[in-house]
Amino acid sequence: MPKKRRRSRRKSETAIVRGLVVALVVAVALAGAVTWLRTDAGRMVMADRGLAAGEGWARGHLQGVILDAVGRREVPADSIIVETAPAGGPAVVRLSLRPDASLTALNLDLTAAVEEAGGTVHYGRRTADDDGAQLELRFGTRVTLTHRVLARRGRVPLPPEELDTARLAIVIDDLGHNVNGLTQRALALPAPITFAVLPELRYSARLLTEVQRSGHEAFLHLPMEPEPDTGYEAGEPQIRVGMDPGAIRRTVERCLGALPGVAGVNNHMGSRATASRPEMDAVMEVLAERGLVFLDSQTSARSVAHVAAADAGVPHLRNDIFLDAGGADVELVVERLRFLMRRARDRGWAVGIGHVNDATIDGLERILPRLADEGVALVPISALIHDLAF
């Protein structure tokens, strides 16, 4: 074989080998890049460049970081409200802080946590008014604002030291399904208990009358749509996500008409509905017109029902604890009642919700007669709400 042909062949083989090596290096680099883009840092870079694939992840990631940082500051879960972000807009995280809470420390903690997670601090401001001090922080990616944190530190309108005694309000939910011995034991509990009656059930009207005759207080237990994965159905009529304001108004008015004389309203289920601001605004509009109070049962940590109530001028409070959550036995109910008494003495007031079952009624029969000796007064929830004016 001529030498020139051999050299040409060697050059060709060398070029192929080099090409394969280059292709292999590129493939390894691409694989590494793809792997890196799946890391937190890589996803945040995509978000920082405005890529939709990264932005969706960044929203959830930063919200988790914010809530973790808030939790480390020992902000109670019932003092945290997360309002779902509108399309393209920032989610709002509202925090209600104790009067002695440090806004500076909270600011530093949140800022450090977000920056460590690759997020960006867009804005920070601290203000004060007659109701207390507020901190506003805005976080996100470099190109998108994903969260506003509004932390208010202030006093309640009626501080514990100005209360004549610690106050406890107990609400018994879900009346209307039947009348039996347990129901009669519940109605015989020391007044004033607040009984929340479901509308348009077989025994709703009868039980409303019995509640009012017994010296207790009656509420409308307004059915609202739960999350589909709960396996529960709130019953009809109910407030559903997507209902137009007119339909919501008619539903609320219909339910109130079926239970005349109630002092207020609390939600039955509603983990999905109470997290949706438009529907809650429509509900609160009716309650404001009728001068009724609202108790947010807090079936979801994402509830914005009390935010809508505040904006509509509806006096309101939130439930502290479900006495019988998780199929509690009587000892656990008693333990939760003692927790509420401690909270009432520490804060000046507390709210608990239970249901008509053996454990709850047994626990209440055991504890309620001892309240006076414990320095706690049993009050109707509507009176507590009006006194606190939340």
C-alpha positions in Angstrom: 0.0 0.0 0.0 1.4 3.4 -0.9 2.6 5.5 2.1 0.3 8.4 1.2 -2.8 6.2 1.4 -1.7 4.8 4.7 -1.2 8.2 6.2 -4.6 9.3 4.9 -6.2 6.3 6.5 -4.4 7.0 9.8 -5.6 10.6 9.8 -9.1 9.5 9.1 -9.1 7.0 11.9 -7.6 9.6 14.2 -10.3 12.1 13.3 -13.0 9.5 14.0 -11.4 8.7 17.4 -11.2 12.4 18.2 -14.8 12.9 17.1 -15.9 10.0 19.3 -14.0 11.5 22.3 -15.6 14.9 21.7 -19.0 13.4 21.4 -18.4 11.4 24.6 -17.3 14.5 26.5 -20.3 16.5 25.2 -22.6 13.7 26.2 -21.1 13.5 29.7 -21.3 17.3 30.0 -24.9 17.3 28.9 -25.8 14.5 31.3 -24.1 16.4 34.1 -25.9 19.6 33.1 -29.3 17.7 33.2 -28.5 16.2 36.5 -27.4 19.6 37.9 -30.6 21.3 36.6 -32.5 18.8 38.7 -30.9 20.0 41.9 -32.3 22.9 44.0 -29.5 25.2 42.7 -30.2 24.3 39.1 -33.9 24.7 39.4 -33.5 28.1 41.0 -31.2 29.2 38.1 -34.0 28.2 35.7 -36.4 30.2 37.8 -34.0 33.2 38.0 -34.0 33.2 34.1 -37.8 33.3 34.0 -38.3 29.7 32.8 -41.7 28.4 33.7 -40.3 24.9 34.7 -38.3 26.6 37.4 -40.8 29.2 38.6 -43.4 26.6 39.6 -40.9 24.7 41.6 -39.4 27.9 43.2 -42.8 29.0 44.5 -43.3 25.8 46.4 -39.7 25.6 47.5 -39.6 29.2 48.9 -42.9 28.8 50.6 -41.6 25.8 52.5 -38.5 27.7 53.4 -40.5 30.6 54.7 -42.9 28.5 56.8 -39.9 26.5 58.2 -38.2 29.7 59.3 -41.4 31.0 60.8 -41.9 27.8 62.7 -38.4 28.1 64.1 -39.5 31.5 65.6 -42.2 29.5 67.4 -45.1 31.3 65.7 -48.2 29.2 66.6 -49.7 27.4 63.6 -53.1 29.1 64.2 -51.4 32.5 63.8 -50.2 31.7 60.3 -52.4 32.4 57.3 -51.3 31.5 53.8 -53.4 33.1 51.0 -53.2 31.2 47.7 -51.5 33.2 45.0 -53.6 34.6 42.2 -52.6 33.8 38.7 -49.0 35.1 38.3 -49.1 37.0 41.6 -47.4 36.5 44.9 -48.9 34.3 47.7 -49.4 36.2 51.0 -48.2 34.8 54.3 -49.9 36.6 57.2 -48.4 36.2 60.7 -50.0 37.4 64.0 -47.3 37.8 66.5 -47.2 38.3 70.3 -46.7 41.9 71.5 -43.2 41.0 72.7 -42.1 39.2 69.5 -39.0 40.6 67.8 -39.7 41.8 64.2 -36.0 42.3 63.7 -35.2 38.7 64.6 -37.9 37.5 62.3 -36.7 39.7 59.5 -33.1 38.4 59.8 -34.2 34.7 60.0 -36.5 34.9 57.0 -34.0 36.9 54.9 -31.2 34.4 55.7 -33.3 31.4 55.0 -34.6 32.7 51.7 -31.1 33.8 50.5 -29.6 30.5 51.6 -32.2 28.7 49.5 -31.2 30.7 46.5 -34.1 33.1 46.7 -34.1 36.9 46.4 -35.2 39.6 48.9 -37.1 42.2 46.8 -38.3 44.5 49.5 -38.5 45.1 53.2 -40.3 47.6 55.3 -41.3 48.1 58.9 -44.3 50.3 59.9 -46.2 51.1 63.1 -49.7 52.3 63.8 -52.1 52.4 66.8 -52.8 48.7 66.5 -49.1 47.7 66.6 -46.0 47.2 64.4 -45.9 45.4 61.1 -43.1 44.0 59.0 -43.6 43.5 55.3 -41.1 41.4 53.3 -41.2 40.4 49.6 -39.4 37.4 48.3 -39.0 35.5 45.1 -36.7 34.6 42.3 -34.6 37.3 40.6 -37.3 38.0 38.0 -40.5 37.0 39.8 -42.1 38.1 43.1 -43.5 34.8 44.6 -44.3 35.7 48.3 -45.3 38.6 50.5 -44.9 38.1 54.2 -47.0 40.4 56.4 -46.2 40.0 60.1 -48.2 42.1 62.6 -47.1 42.5 66.2 -49.7 44.1 68.3 -52.1 43.7 71.2 -55.5 42.2 71.1 -58.3 44.8 71.5 -59.0 43.4 75.0 -55.7 42.2 76.5 -55.7 39.4 79.1 -54.8 41.7 81.9 -58.0 43.7 81.3 -60.3 40.7 81.3 -62.1 40.1 84.6 -61.4 36.4 84.3 -60.0 33.9 81.7 -62.7 32.9 79.3 -63.4 29.6 77.5 -65.9 29.1 74.7 -67.0 25.5 73.7 -68.8 24.8 70.5 -70.5 21.5 69.8 -70.9 20.9 66.0 -73.0 18.8 63.7 -76.4 18.9 65.4 -79.4 18.0 63.2 -78.9 14.3 62.3 -80.7 12.8 65.2 -82.1 13.2 68.7 -81.0 10.6 71.3 -79.7 10.2 74.8 -76.3 11.7 73.9 -78.0 14.7 72.4 -80.0 15.2 75.6 -76.8 14.9 77.7 -75.1 17.5 75.5 -78.0 19.9 76.0 -77.9 19.3 79.7 -74.3 20.5 79.9 -73.7 23.7 82.0 -74.7 26.7 80.0 -73.6 28.5 78.0 -72.3 26.1 75.3 -72.7 27.1 71.7 -74.4 24.5 69.5 -73.8 24.6 65.8 -76.8 23.2 63.9 -76.7 21.9 60.3 -79.4 23.3 58.1 -82.3 21.4 56.6 -81.8 18.1 58.3 -84.6 16.0 59.8 -84.1 17.3 63.3 -82.5 20.7 62.6 -85.5 22.9 63.5 -86.4 20.8 66.6 -82.9 21.0 67.9 -82.6 24.7 67.3 -85.6 25.2 69.5 -84.3 22.9 72.2 -80.9 24.6 72.2 -82.5 28.0 72.6 -84.9 26.8 75.3 -82.0 25.2 77.3 -80.2 28.5 77.7 -77.4 27.7 75.3 -76.5 29.6 72.1 -77.2 28.4 68.5 -75.0 28.9 65.5 -75.6 28.0 61.8 -73.1 25.2 60.9 -72.8 26.2 57.3 -71.7 23.3 55.0 -68.7 24.1 52.8 -66.8 22.1 50.2 -64.0 19.9 51.6 -60.9 18.8 49.8 -61.8 15.8 47.5 -59.1 13.6 49.0 -60.6 13.8 52.5 -63.3 11.3 51.6 -66.0 13.5 53.3 -69.1 15.1 51.8 -70.4 18.2 53.5 -74.0 17.7 52.4 -76.5 20.1 50.8 -76.9 23.0 50.6 -73.2 23.9 50.7 -70.8 26.6 49.6 -68.6 25.2 46.7 -65.6 26.7 45.0 -66.6 28.3 41.7 -70.1 29.3 42.8 -71.0 32.7 41.7 -71.6 35.4 44.4 -75.4 35.4 43.7 -75.6 31.6 44.3 -73.5 31.9 47.5 -75.8 34.7 48.8 -78.9 32.6 48.1 -77.4 29.6 49.8 -76.4 31.5 52.9 -79.7 33.3 53.1 -81.5 30.0 52.7 -79.6 28.3 55.5 -80.1 31.3 57.8 -83.8 31.3 57.0 -84.0 27.7 58.0 -82.5 28.4 61.4 -83.9 31.8 62.6 -82.3 33.4 65.6 -78.8 32.0 65.4 -76.1 34.3 66.9 -73.5 33.5 64.2 -72.0 31.1 61.8 -69.1 28.6 61.6 -68.1 26.3 58.8 -68.9 22.7 58.5 -65.9 21.0 56.8 -64.8 23.4 54.1 -61.1 22.6 53.8 -61.3 23.6 50.1 -63.9 26.3 50.2 -62.4 28.2 53.2 -59.1 28.4 51.3 -60.7 30.3 48.4 -61.0 34.0 48.9 -63.8 34.9 46.4 -66.3 32.5 48.0 -65.4 33.6 51.5 -65.9 37.2 50.5 -69.4 36.4 49.3 -70.3 34.6 52.5 -69.0 37.4 54.7 -70.9 40.0 52.7 -74.2 38.4 53.9 -73.0 38.0 57.5 -71.9 41.7 57.6 -75.3 42.8 56.4 -77.1 40.7 59.1 -74.7 41.7 62.0 -73.7 38.1 62.6 -70.3 36.9 63.9 -68.2 34.1 62.4 -66.0 31.4 63.9 -63.5 29.9 61.5 -63.5 26.2 62.5 -59.9 25.9 61.0 -60.4 22.7 59.2 -57.5 23.8 57.0 -54.3 25.7 57.8 -54.8 27.4 54.4 -58.1 28.9 55.5 -58.7 32.6 54.5 -62.2 32.7 55.9 -61.1 34.9 58.9 -59.2 37.2 56.6 -62.3 37.7 54.5 -64.3 38.3 57.7 -61.9 40.9 58.9 -62.0 42.8 55.6 -65.8 42.7 55.6 -66.0 44.0 59.1 -67.5 40.7 60.5 -66.4 40.1 64.1 -64.6 36.7 64.2 -62.3 34.3 65.9 -60.6 31.0 65.1 -60.9 27.6 66.7 -57.9 26.6 68.9 -58.4 22.9 68.9 -60.8 20.1 68.0 -61.5 18.2 71.2 -62.2 14.9 69.6 -60.0 15.0 66.5 -58.7 11.6 65.4 -61.3 9.6 67.3 -60.1 10.7 70.7 -61.0 8.8 73.8 -62.3 10.6 77.0 -58.8 10.9 78.5 -57.5 12.7 75.4 -60.6 15.0 75.4 -59.9 15.8 79.0 -56.2 16.5 78.2 -57.3 18.9 75.4 -59.7 20.7 77.7 -57.0 21.2 80.2 -54.8 22.6 77.4 -57.6 25.1 76.6 -57.9 26.1 80.2 -54.1 26.8 80.3 -54.4 28.8 77.1 -57.3 30.8 78.5 -55.4 31.7 81.6 -52.3 32.6 79.6 -53.9 34.5 76.8 -57.2 35.5 78.4 -59.4 33.3 76.2 -59.6 30.1 74.3 -62.0 28.3 71.9 -62.6 24.5 71.4 -64.9 22.5 69.1 -66.3 19.1 69.8 -69.0 16.8 68.6 -71.8 14.8 70.1 -70.0 11.5 71.0 -69.4 9.6 74.2 -65.8 10.8 74.6 -66.6 14.5 74.2 -69.7 14.5 76.3 -68.0 12.4 79.1 -65.0 14.8 79.0 -67.1 17.9 79.2 -69.3 16.5 82.0 -66.1 15.9 84.0 -64.3 19.2 83.4 -66.9 21.9 83.0 -68.1 21.9 86.6 -64.5 22.5 87.7 -63.9 25.6 85.5 -64.7 28.2 88.3 -62.2 26.5 90.6 -59.6 26.7 87.8 -60.3 30.5 87.4 -61.9 30.1 84.0 -65.4 31.3 83.0 -67.5 29.5 80.3 -68.9 32.0 77.8 -70.9 31.9 74.6 -68.7 32.2 71.5 -70.6 35.2 70.2 -70.0 37.1 73.4 -66.3 36.3 73.3 -66.0 37.4 69.7 -67.8 40.7 70.4 -65.6 41.4 73.5 -62.4 40.7 71.6 -63.6 42.4 68.4 -61.3 40.5 66.1 
